[in-house]
Amino acid sequence: MNTTLESLNWRYATKRMNGQKLDEKQLDGILNAIQLTATSNGLQPFSVIVVEDEQLKRKIAPAAFNQPQVLESSHLLIFAAWTEVSKERIDSYFKQVTEERNLTPNALSAYADRLKTNFSKMSQEEQFQWSSKQAYIALGTAMVAAAEAKIDTTPMEGFERSKIDELFGFHSQSLGASALLALGFRDIEKDPMVDAKKVRRSKEKLFIRI
């Protein structure tokens, strides 16, 4: 059985994919991992759009500078972070927690009020940046889950956010595209990085022990 470290050594940012499709079980495994990922205060301040439709991928590709993985992937995940951490969104989350944990109605009111106060002091851009950081935690979780299932991934920041936002109508949903993640399988004939040595900073340089 592969360990997490073996899986992380196996994975790399795949440059070319072969178009092979994930089955539903494989896809669900990654989506379940995203759903279970850690986020600050548990708010999960993002949505994940799962794109399989080939025509839609072709519309996305120019906004992602025609990176081939967009079209060659099995699925393209779009992590869309909240541009507004509103009182309504906070109330909705704490209502769910209260109901699912069988708490008294006001058990978490003070906690919720603190969050509302904190976010009300942030600009919309600051709220988006905070939400994007949470989305990136989920992005990392998805990449690890995919690697453990021997599914390749390519995380992408190289895209024009305004075009993606317009294509999906994110503005009206108080969302903004934060990152893309292509899911699929490496093309061992076309990908120049398939056998490349993994290069990382040494532990001595990376870690500071105090």
Residue frames as qw, qx, qy, qz and C-alpha x, y, z in Angstrom:
[[0.000, 0.888, 0.459, 0.000, 0.00, 0.00, 0.00],
 [0.414, 0.522, -0.029, 0.746, 1.42, 3.38, -1.00],
 [0.353, -0.554, -0.411, 0.632, 2.26, 5.82, 1.74],
 [0.152, 0.949, 0.217, -0.169, 1.49, 9.51, 1.45],
 [0.249, -0.740, 0.423, 0.460, 5.21, 10.27, 0.99],
 [0.461, 0.017, 0.771, 0.438, 5.48, 7.76, -1.85],
 [0.331, 0.738, 0.580, 0.097, 2.45, 9.34, -3.50],
 [0.014, -0.957, 0.011, 0.291, 3.92, 12.84, -3.16],
 [0.360, -0.487, 0.616, 0.504, 7.18, 11.65, -4.71],
 [0.453, 0.316, 0.773, 0.312, 5.17, 10.16, -7.59],
 [0.244, 0.867, 0.431, -0.055, 3.16, 13.32, -8.34],
 [0.339, -0.203, 0.177, 0.902, 4.32, 16.34, -10.27],
 [0.354, 0.614, 0.158, -0.687, 2.64, 19.24, -12.03],
 [0.623, 0.233, 0.694, 0.277, 1.67, 17.31, -15.14],
 [0.012, 0.456, -0.278, -0.845, 2.36, 19.23, -18.35],
 [0.470, 0.144, -0.567, -0.661, 0.47, 17.02, -20.79],
 [0.574, 0.015, 0.698, -0.428, -2.48, 14.69, -20.20],
 [0.074, -0.061, 0.892, 0.442, -3.84, 11.92, -22.40],
 [0.481, -0.086, -0.289, -0.823, -7.58, 12.63, -22.20],
 [0.415, -0.180, -0.891, 0.033, -8.39, 9.44, -20.28],
 [0.459, -0.574, -0.137, -0.664, -11.45, 9.87, -18.09],
 [0.108, -0.191, 0.790, -0.573, -11.71, 9.39, -14.36],
 [0.362, -0.410, -0.801, -0.245, -14.53, 7.11, -13.33],
 [0.400, -0.729, -0.180, -0.526, -17.13, 8.35, -10.86],
 [0.817, -0.501, -0.206, 0.196, -15.51, 6.57, -7.92],
 [0.633, 0.049, -0.057, 0.770, -12.16, 8.24, -8.62],
 [0.018, 0.553, 0.131, 0.823, -13.76, 11.66, -9.02],
 [0.599, -0.691, -0.260, -0.309, -15.88, 11.25, -5.89],
 [0.796, -0.301, -0.250, 0.461, -12.79, 10.34, -3.88],
 [0.385, 0.180, -0.030, 0.905, -11.18, 13.68, -4.74],
 [0.260, -0.576, -0.227, -0.741, -14.38, 15.66, -4.22],
 [0.733, -0.580, -0.354, -0.026, -14.95, 13.98, -0.86],
 [0.666, -0.155, -0.210, 0.699, -11.42, 14.96, 0.20],
 [0.101, 0.378, 0.085, 0.916, -12.14, 18.57, -0.76],
 [0.512, -0.627, -0.337, -0.481, -15.38, 18.50, 1.23],
 [0.799, -0.510, -0.267, 0.173, -13.51, 17.23, 4.30],
 [0.559, 0.355, -0.209, 0.720, -10.59, 19.63, 4.06],
 [0.373, -0.561, -0.402, 0.620, -9.71, 21.97, 6.91],
 [0.183, 0.644, 0.205, 0.714, -10.68, 25.64, 6.61],
 [0.121, 0.103, -0.444, 0.882, -10.47, 28.51, 9.06],
 [0.413, 0.049, 0.397, -0.818, -13.52, 28.53, 11.37],
 [0.382, 0.209, 0.900, 0.000, -14.91, 25.70, 9.25],
 [0.376, 0.587, 0.159, -0.699, -16.58, 28.19, 6.90],
 [0.558, 0.209, 0.697, 0.398, -15.49, 26.59, 3.60],
 [0.188, 0.757, 0.136, -0.611, -15.64, 30.01, 1.91],
 [0.107, 0.409, -0.653, -0.628, -15.55, 28.81, -1.68],
 [0.862, 0.287, 0.264, -0.325, -17.35, 26.75, -4.28],
 [0.312, -0.346, 0.776, 0.425, -15.75, 24.21, -6.61],
 [0.702, 0.493, -0.038, -0.512, -17.03, 24.03, -10.16],
 [0.588, -0.169, 0.764, 0.205, -16.44, 20.60, -11.71],
 [0.511, 0.629, -0.204, -0.549, -16.11, 20.95, -15.48],
 [0.616, -0.043, 0.759, 0.208, -16.26, 17.88, -17.72],
 [0.581, 0.726, 0.347, -0.122, -18.08, 19.34, -20.73],
 [0.657, 0.018, 0.336, 0.675, -15.64, 19.63, -23.63],
 [0.217, 0.745, 0.332, 0.537, -17.32, 22.66, -25.19],
 [0.381, -0.921, -0.066, -0.053, -17.06, 24.54, -21.92],
 [0.735, -0.400, 0.220, 0.501, -13.40, 23.59, -21.60],
 [0.531, 0.375, 0.349, 0.675, -12.79, 25.11, -25.02],
 [0.061, -0.897, -0.202, -0.388, -14.32, 28.36, -23.79],
 [0.621, -0.766, 0.061, 0.154, -12.14, 28.29, -20.69],
 [0.843, 0.035, 0.147, 0.517, -8.89, 27.52, -22.52],
 [0.376, 0.663, 0.051, 0.646, -8.20, 31.03, -23.95],
 [0.379, -0.850, 0.064, -0.359, -8.69, 32.54, -20.48],
 [0.807, -0.501, 0.279, 0.140, -6.07, 30.06, -19.20],
 [0.041, 0.764, -0.530, -0.366, -3.60, 31.05, -21.92],
 [0.835, 0.347, -0.324, -0.279, -4.40, 27.84, -23.84],
 [0.246, -0.471, 0.832, -0.160, -2.54, 25.60, -21.42],
 [0.490, 0.112, -0.762, -0.408, -3.04, 22.13, -22.96],
 [0.079, -0.076, -0.921, 0.373, -4.07, 20.50, -19.69],
 [0.431, 0.211, 0.283, -0.830, -7.38, 22.37, -19.79],
 [0.716, 0.295, -0.295, -0.560, -8.48, 20.47, -22.89],
 [0.536, 0.267, -0.801, -0.008, -6.58, 17.24, -22.20],
 [0.205, -0.194, 0.745, -0.605, -7.88, 16.82, -18.65],
 [0.166, -0.367, -0.912, -0.080, -10.65, 14.49, -17.61],
 [0.231, -0.855, -0.465, -0.019, -12.12, 17.18, -15.37],
 [0.297, 0.398, -0.175, 0.850, -11.18, 20.75, -14.61],
 [0.387, -0.676, -0.559, 0.285, -11.89, 22.05, -11.12],
 [0.135, 0.607, 0.007, 0.783, -12.40, 25.77, -10.64],
 [0.415, -0.446, -0.579, 0.541, -11.95, 26.95, -7.07],
 [0.017, -0.653, -0.245, -0.717, -14.13, 30.05, -6.72],
 [0.336, -0.198, -0.597, 0.701, -13.58, 31.91, -3.45],
 [0.093, -0.844, -0.518, 0.102, -16.12, 34.12, -1.72],
 [0.310, 0.453, 0.009, 0.836, -15.61, 37.78, -2.50],
 [0.345, -0.516, 0.151, -0.769, -17.81, 38.63, 0.46],
 [0.339, -0.142, -0.874, 0.318, -17.91, 36.84, 3.80],
 [0.326, -0.450, -0.168, -0.814, -21.36, 38.18, 4.56],
 [0.403, -0.203, 0.598, -0.662, -23.44, 37.96, 7.72],
 [0.852, 0.136, -0.021, -0.506, -25.87, 35.76, 5.80],
 [0.731, 0.346, -0.587, 0.032, -23.16, 33.27, 4.88],
 [0.087, 0.326, -0.758, 0.558, -21.87, 33.17, 8.45],
 [0.602, -0.080, 0.393, -0.691, -25.40, 32.70, 9.83],
 [0.860, 0.222, -0.283, -0.361, -26.08, 29.91, 7.34],
 [0.532, 0.336, -0.740, 0.237, -22.98, 28.01, 8.45],
 [0.078, -0.209, 0.725, -0.652, -23.67, 28.34, 12.17],
 [0.743, 0.011, 0.107, -0.661, -27.31, 27.38, 11.65],
 [0.825, 0.233, -0.493, -0.147, -26.12, 24.14, 10.04],
 [0.326, 0.301, -0.765, 0.467, -23.63, 23.46, 12.84],
 [0.389, -0.170, 0.494, -0.759, -26.27, 24.11, 15.49],
 [0.840, 0.081, -0.053, -0.534, -28.76, 21.77, 13.82],
 [0.794, 0.276, -0.541, -0.015, -26.36, 18.93, 13.04],
 [0.344, 0.226, -0.733, 0.542, -24.78, 18.97, 16.50],
 [0.480, -0.608, -0.619, -0.133, -28.12, 19.37, 18.27],
 [0.315, -0.036, -0.373, 0.872, -27.04, 22.53, 20.08],
 [0.029, 0.731, 0.529, -0.430, -29.30, 25.07, 21.71],
 [0.440, 0.811, 0.326, 0.207, -30.32, 27.85, 19.26],
 [0.050, 0.974, -0.154, 0.161, -27.98, 30.53, 20.64],
 [0.869, -0.387, 0.121, 0.283, -25.09, 28.31, 21.67],
 [0.671, 0.047, 0.257, 0.694, -22.76, 29.73, 19.01],
 [0.156, 0.931, 0.305, 0.128, -24.14, 33.26, 18.73],
 [0.333, -0.872, 0.202, 0.296, -21.15, 34.92, 20.39],
 [0.598, -0.182, 0.589, 0.512, -18.76, 33.06, 18.11],
 [0.425, 0.595, 0.562, 0.386, -20.75, 34.03, 15.02],
 [0.028, -0.985, -0.167, 0.037, -20.95, 37.65, 16.11],
 [0.472, -0.661, 0.357, 0.462, -17.16, 37.83, 16.54],
 [0.537, 0.113, 0.629, 0.551, -16.68, 36.61, 13.00],
 [0.241, 0.823, 0.463, 0.223, -19.20, 39.10, 11.64],
 [0.221, -0.947, 0.043, 0.231, -17.39, 41.92, 13.41],
 [0.546, -0.426, 0.502, 0.518, -13.98, 40.78, 12.18],
 [0.473, 0.303, 0.642, 0.522, -15.03, 40.44, 8.54],
 [0.123, 0.917, 0.378, 0.030, -16.94, 43.72, 8.57],
 [0.293, -0.843, 0.207, 0.400, -13.61, 45.47, 9.16],
 [0.523, -0.150, 0.633, 0.551, -12.11, 43.95, 6.00],
 [0.360, 0.478, -0.293, -0.746, -12.36, 45.35, 2.51],
 [0.902, 0.285, 0.099, -0.308, -13.93, 43.16, -0.17],
 [0.608, 0.592, -0.525, 0.072, -10.48, 42.44, -1.61],
 [0.115, -0.469, 0.775, -0.408, -9.20, 41.41, 1.82],
 [0.763, -0.005, 0.466, -0.449, -12.18, 39.10, 2.25],
 [0.854, 0.460, -0.173, -0.170, -11.49, 37.55, -1.15],
 [0.353, 0.601, -0.682, 0.221, -7.81, 37.04, -0.32],
 [0.422, -0.311, 0.718, -0.457, -8.74, 35.37, 2.98],
 [0.864, 0.199, 0.274, -0.373, -11.25, 33.11, 1.23],
 [0.695, 0.593, -0.402, -0.068, -8.69, 32.28, -1.47],
 [0.004, -0.532, 0.797, -0.285, -6.25, 31.08, 1.19],
 [0.658, -0.053, 0.626, -0.414, -8.90, 28.65, 2.41],
 [0.840, 0.469, -0.018, -0.272, -9.53, 27.50, -1.15],
 [0.414, 0.647, -0.637, 0.062, -5.81, 26.80, -1.51],
 [0.399, -0.320, 0.796, -0.324, -5.93, 24.49, 1.50],
 [0.810, 0.269, 0.406, -0.325, -8.64, 22.55, -0.35],
 [0.629, 0.683, -0.341, -0.145, -6.55, 22.63, -3.53],
 [0.057, 0.567, -0.806, 0.162, -3.63, 21.03, -1.70],
 [0.606, -0.066, 0.701, -0.371, -5.90, 18.41, -0.15],
 [0.815, 0.478, 0.103, -0.309, -7.27, 17.54, -3.59],
 [0.463, 0.687, -0.558, -0.040, -3.76, 17.13, -5.01],
 [0.196, -0.398, 0.859, -0.257, -2.72, 14.77, -2.21],
 [0.722, 0.157, 0.550, -0.390, -5.92, 12.72, -2.52],
 [0.743, 0.604, -0.147, -0.247, -5.41, 12.50, -6.29],
 [0.238, 0.641, -0.728, 0.053, -1.80, 11.43, -5.92],
 [0.424, -0.227, 0.819, -0.313, -2.74, 8.66, -3.51],
 [0.765, 0.363, 0.456, -0.274, -5.18, 7.39, -6.14],
 [0.492, -0.106, 0.603, 0.619, -2.50, 7.70, -8.89],
 [0.327, 0.821, 0.445, 0.146, -4.44, 10.48, -10.61],
 [0.489, 0.082, 0.054, 0.867, -2.43, 13.32, -12.07],
 [0.049, -0.898, -0.383, 0.210, -3.07, 16.98, -11.38],
 [0.436, 0.285, 0.078, 0.850, -1.97, 20.37, -12.62],
 [0.152, -0.773, -0.415, 0.454, -2.65, 23.37, -10.37],
 [0.388, 0.463, 0.317, 0.732, -2.98, 26.62, -12.31],
 [0.130, -0.702, -0.286, 0.639, -2.76, 30.25, -11.31],
 [0.144, -0.223, 0.459, 0.848, -2.08, 31.29, -14.89],
 [0.114, 0.575, 0.753, 0.298, -5.48, 32.49, -16.03],
 [0.050, -0.277, -0.052, -0.958, -7.39, 35.72, -16.48],
 [0.028, 0.287, 0.803, -0.521, -9.69, 35.87, -13.50],
 [0.346, 0.357, 0.115, -0.860, -12.03, 38.46, -15.02],
 [0.484, 0.205, -0.620, -0.582, -12.74, 36.22, -18.01],
 [0.289, -0.116, -0.944, 0.105, -13.39, 33.14, -15.89],
 [0.102, 0.316, 0.590, -0.736, -15.60, 35.16, -13.56],
 [0.429, 0.318, -0.146, -0.833, -17.58, 36.49, -16.52],
 [0.408, 0.107, -0.826, -0.374, -17.94, 33.08, -18.15],
 [0.343, -0.265, -0.885, 0.169, -19.48, 31.58, -15.00],
 [0.312, -0.710, -0.278, -0.567, -21.32, 34.67, -13.75],
 [0.592, -0.200, -0.586, 0.517, -19.34, 34.61, -10.52],
 [0.058, 0.226, -0.186, 0.954, -19.82, 38.29, -9.77],
 [0.561, -0.367, -0.213, -0.711, -23.55, 37.87, -9.19],
 [0.852, -0.304, -0.426, -0.015, -22.76, 35.00, -6.81],
 [0.331, -0.873, 0.322, -0.158, -20.17, 36.99, -4.82],
 [0.907, -0.154, 0.293, 0.262, -17.48, 34.59, -6.03],
 [0.265, 0.856, -0.393, -0.206, -14.13, 35.03, -7.75],
 [0.939, 0.236, -0.222, 0.116, -11.97, 32.45, -9.51],
 [0.465, -0.802, 0.374, 0.009, -9.00, 31.65, -7.29],
 [0.208, -0.468, 0.826, 0.234, -7.29, 28.60, -8.81],
 [0.831, 0.272, -0.259, -0.410, -7.78, 25.89, -11.42],
 [0.443, -0.390, 0.807, -0.023, -6.92, 22.21, -11.03],
 [0.679, 0.328, -0.493, -0.434, -6.77, 19.86, -13.99],
 [0.686, -0.240, 0.657, -0.201, -7.42, 16.18, -13.19],
 [0.817, 0.465, -0.214, -0.265, -6.39, 13.37, -15.50],
 [0.906, -0.197, 0.294, 0.230, -3.57, 11.06, -16.46],
 [0.176, -0.722, 0.434, 0.508, -0.11, 11.91, -17.72],
 [0.812, 0.577, -0.048, -0.075, 0.77, 11.49, -21.38],
 [0.733, -0.480, 0.346, 0.335, 4.06, 9.62, -21.08],
 [0.677, 0.325, 0.380, 0.540, 4.93, 10.29, -24.73],
 [0.215, 0.791, 0.213, 0.531, 4.25, 14.03, -24.86],
 [0.438, -0.896, -0.024, -0.063, 5.04, 15.23, -21.34],
 [0.532, 0.613, -0.429, 0.396, 8.69, 16.37, -21.20],
 [0.222, -0.593, 0.530, -0.564, 8.65, 16.29, -17.39],
 [0.903, -0.198, -0.206, -0.320, 7.40, 12.75, -16.93],
 [0.902, -0.081, -0.276, 0.321, 10.81, 11.36, -15.94],
 [0.190, 0.721, -0.270, 0.610, 12.31, 14.55, -14.54],
 [0.484, -0.121, -0.665, 0.556, 13.97, 14.38, -11.14],
 [0.328, -0.859, -0.362, -0.153, 11.93, 16.01, -8.40],
 [0.443, 0.281, -0.291, 0.800, 13.90, 18.99, -7.09],
 [0.442, -0.827, -0.305, -0.166, 13.19, 20.46, -3.69],
 [0.013, -0.774, 0.436, -0.458, 15.12, 22.62, -1.22],
 [0.506, 0.082, -0.797, 0.321, 17.05, 20.56, 1.30],
 [0.552, -0.664, -0.504, 0.006, 15.57, 20.05, 4.75],
 [0.543, -0.313, -0.214, 0.749, 18.46, 22.05, 6.19],
 [0.089, 0.085, 0.189, 0.974, 17.46, 25.08, 4.13],
 [0.349, -0.459, -0.565, -0.590, 13.71, 24.59, 4.32],
 [0.642, -0.630, -0.433, -0.059, 13.23, 23.93, 8.03],
 [0.099, 0.585, -0.424, 0.684, 14.33, 26.14, 10.89],
 [0.702, -0.415, -0.573, 0.078, 14.39, 24.24, 14.17],
 [0.081, -0.670, 0.284, -0.681, 14.35, 26.29, 17.33]]
